[in-house]
Amino acid sequence: MVAYFDIAGKKVGSHVLAMLTLGTTFGGAYLATRGGNKEAKKLPPIQASSGDEEAFIKEFLAAAEKEPAKH
């Protein structure tokens, strides 16, 4: 009932080849779509004219990140 193939000098059943094909296909798809490393967003440097202005900008950005989106 099972067809055997000679691969590298060994007899391998067709059902084994089918399992290897499916495993390779779905394993490759999983590895290709699992995503990469997520790098943190790098903000451009703050160019403020004074220390107070820089502190205000940092506080404003921190407050804006904490607020949930309105949409």
Distance bins in CASP14 RR format, pairs under 12 A and 6 or more apart:
PFRMAT RR
TARGET T0000
AUTHOR 0000-0000-0000
RMODE 2
METHOD distances of the structure
MODEL  1
1 13 0 0 0 0 0 1 0 0 0 0 0
1 14 0 0 0 0 1 0 0 0 0 0 0
1 15 0 0 0 0 1 0 0 0 0 0 0
2 11 0 0 0 0 0 1 0 0 0 0 0
2 12 0 0 0 0 0 1 0 0 0 0 0
2 13 1 0 1 0 0 0 0 0 0 0 0
2 14 1 0 1 0 0 0 0 0 0 0 0
2 15 1 0 0 1 0 0 0 0 0 0 0
2 16 0 0 0 0 1 0 0 0 0 0 0
2 17 0 0 0 0 0 1 0 0 0 0 0
2 18 0 0 0 0 0 1 0 0 0 0 0
3 11 0 0 0 0 0 1 0 0 0 0 0
3 12 0 0 0 0 1 0 0 0 0 0 0
3 13 1 0 0 1 0 0 0 0 0 0 0
3 14 1 0 1 0 0 0 0 0 0 0 0
3 15 0 0 0 0 1 0 0 0 0 0 0
3 16 0 0 0 0 0 1 0 0 0 0 0
3 17 0 0 0 0 1 0 0 0 0 0 0
3 18 0 0 0 0 0 1 0 0 0 0 0
4 10 0 0 0 0 1 0 0 0 0 0 0
4 11 1 0 1 0 0 0 0 0 0 0 0
4 12 1 0 0 1 0 0 0 0 0 0 0
4 13 1 0 1 0 0 0 0 0 0 0 0
4 14 1 0 0 1 0 0 0 0 0 0 0
4 15 0 0 0 0 0 1 0 0 0 0 0
4 16 0 0 0 0 1 0 0 0 0 0 0
4 17 0 0 0 0 1 0 0 0 0 0 0
5 11 1 0 0 1 0 0 0 0 0 0 0
5 12 1 0 1 0 0 0 0 0 0 0 0
5 13 1 0 0 1 0 0 0 0 0 0 0
5 14 1 0 0 1 0 0 0 0 0 0 0
5 15 0 0 0 0 0 1 0 0 0 0 0
5 16 0 0 0 0 1 0 0 0 0 0 0
5 17 1 0 0 1 0 0 0 0 0 0 0
5 18 0 0 0 0 0 1 0 0 0 0 0
5 20 0 0 0 0 0 1 0 0 0 0 0
6 12 1 0 0 1 0 0 0 0 0 0 0
6 13 0 0 0 0 0 1 0 0 0 0 0
6 17 0 0 0 0 0 1 0 0 0 0 0
7 13 0 0 0 0 1 0 0 0 0 0 0
7 14 0 0 0 0 0 1 0 0 0 0 0
7 16 0 0 0 0 1 0 0 0 0 0 0
7 17 0 0 0 0 1 0 0 0 0 0 0
7 20 0 0 0 0 0 1 0 0 0 0 0
10 16 0 0 0 0 0 1 0 0 0 0 0
10 17 0 0 0 0 0 1 0 0 0 0 0
11 17 0 0 0 0 0 1 0 0 0 0 0
12 18 0 0 0 0 0 1 0 0 0 0 0
12 19 0 0 0 0 0 1 0 0 0 0 0
12 20 0 0 0 0 1 0 0 0 0 0 0
12 21 0 0 0 0 0 1 0 0 0 0 0
13 19 0 0 0 0 1 0 0 0 0 0 0
13 20 0 0 0 0 0 1 0 0 0 0 0
14 20 0 0 0 0 0 1 0 0 0 0 0
14 21 0 0 0 0 0 1 0 0 0 0 0
15 21 0 0 0 0 0 1 0 0 0 0 0
15 22 0 0 0 0 0 1 0 0 0 0 0
16 22 0 0 0 0 0 1 0 0 0 0 0
16 23 0 0 0 0 0 1 0 0 0 0 0
17 23 0 0 0 0 0 1 0 0 0 0 0
17 24 0 0 0 0 0 1 0 0 0 0 0
18 24 0 0 0 0 0 1 0 0 0 0 0
18 25 0 0 0 0 0 1 0 0 0 0 0
19 25 0 0 0 0 0 1 0 0 0 0 0
19 26 0 0 0 0 0 1 0 0 0 0 0
20 26 0 0 0 0 0 1 0 0 0 0 0
20 27 0 0 0 0 0 1 0 0 0 0 0
21 27 0 0 0 0 0 1 0 0 0 0 0
21 28 0 0 0 0 0 1 0 0 0 0 0
22 28 0 0 0 0 0 1 0 0 0 0 0
22 29 0 0 0 0 0 1 0 0 0 0 0
23 29 0 0 0 0 1 0 0 0 0 0 0
23 30 0 0 0 0 1 0 0 0 0 0 0
23 31 0 0 0 0 0 1 0 0 0 0 0
24 30 0 0 0 0 0 1 0 0 0 0 0
24 31 0 0 0 0 0 1 0 0 0 0 0
25 31 0 0 0 0 0 1 0 0 0 0 0
25 32 0 0 0 0 0 1 0 0 0 0 0
26 32 0 0 0 0 0 1 0 0 0 0 0
26 33 0 0 0 0 0 1 0 0 0 0 0
27 33 0 0 0 0 1 0 0 0 0 0 0
27 34 0 0 0 0 1 0 0 0 0 0 0
28 34 0 0 0 0 1 0 0 0 0 0 0
41 61 0 0 0 0 0 1 0 0 0 0 0
41 65 0 0 0 0 0 1 0 0 0 0 0
43 57 0 0 0 0 0 1 0 0 0 0 0
43 58 0 0 0 0 0 1 0 0 0 0 0
43 61 1 0 0 1 0 0 0 0 0 0 0
43 62 0 0 0 0 0 1 0 0 0 0 0
43 65 0 0 0 0 0 1 0 0 0 0 0
44 57 0 0 0 0 0 1 0 0 0 0 0
44 61 0 0 0 0 0 1 0 0 0 0 0
45 54 0 0 0 0 0 1 0 0 0 0 0
45 57 0 0 0 0 0 1 0 0 0 0 0
45 58 0 0 0 0 0 1 0 0 0 0 0
46 53 0 0 0 0 1 0 0 0 0 0 0
46 54 1 0 1 0 0 0 0 0 0 0 0
46 55 0 0 0 0 1 0 0 0 0 0 0
46 56 0 0 0 0 0 1 0 0 0 0 0
46 57 1 0 1 0 0 0 0 0 0 0 0
46 58 1 0 0 1 0 0 0 0 0 0 0
46 59 0 0 0 0 0 1 0 0 0 0 0
46 60 0 0 0 0 0 1 0 0 0 0 0
46 61 0 0 0 0 1 0 0 0 0 0 0
47 53 0 0 0 0 1 0 0 0 0 0 0
47 54 0 0 0 0 1 0 0 0 0 0 0
47 57 0 0 0 0 1 0 0 0 0 0 0
48 54 1 1 0 0 0 0 0 0 0 0 0
48 55 0 0 0 0 1 0 0 0 0 0 0
48 56 0 0 0 0 1 0 0 0 0 0 0
48 57 1 0 0 1 0 0 0 0 0 0 0
48 58 0 0 0 0 1 0 0 0 0 0 0
48 60 0 0 0 0 0 1 0 0 0 0 0
49 56 0 0 0 0 0 1 0 0 0 0 0
49 57 0 0 0 0 0 1 0 0 0 0 0
50 56 0 0 0 0 1 0 0 0 0 0 0
50 57 0 0 0 0 0 1 0 0 0 0 0
51 57 0 0 0 0 1 0 0 0 0 0 0
51 58 0 0 0 0 1 0 0 0 0 0 0
51 59 0 0 0 0 0 1 0 0 0 0 0
52 58 0 0 0 0 0 1 0 0 0 0 0
52 59 0 0 0 0 0 1 0 0 0 0 0
53 59 0 0 0 0 0 1 0 0 0 0 0
53 60 0 0 0 0 0 1 0 0 0 0 0
54 60 0 0 0 0 0 1 0 0 0 0 0
54 61 0 0 0 0 0 1 0 0 0 0 0
55 61 0 0 0 0 0 1 0 0 0 0 0
55 62 0 0 0 0 0 1 0 0 0 0 0
56 62 0 0 0 0 0 1 0 0 0 0 0
56 63 0 0 0 0 0 1 0 0 0 0 0
57 63 0 0 0 0 0 1 0 0 0 0 0
57 64 0 0 0 0 0 1 0 0 0 0 0
58 64 0 0 0 0 0 1 0 0 0 0 0
58 65 0 0 0 0 0 1 0 0 0 0 0
59 65 0 0 0 0 0 1 0 0 0 0 0
59 66 0 0 0 0 0 1 0 0 0 0 0
60 66 0 0 0 0 0 1 0 0 0 0 0
60 67 0 0 0 0 0 1 0 0 0 0 0
61 67 0 0 0 0 0 1 0 0 0 0 0
64 70 0 0 0 0 0 1 0 0 0 0 0
END
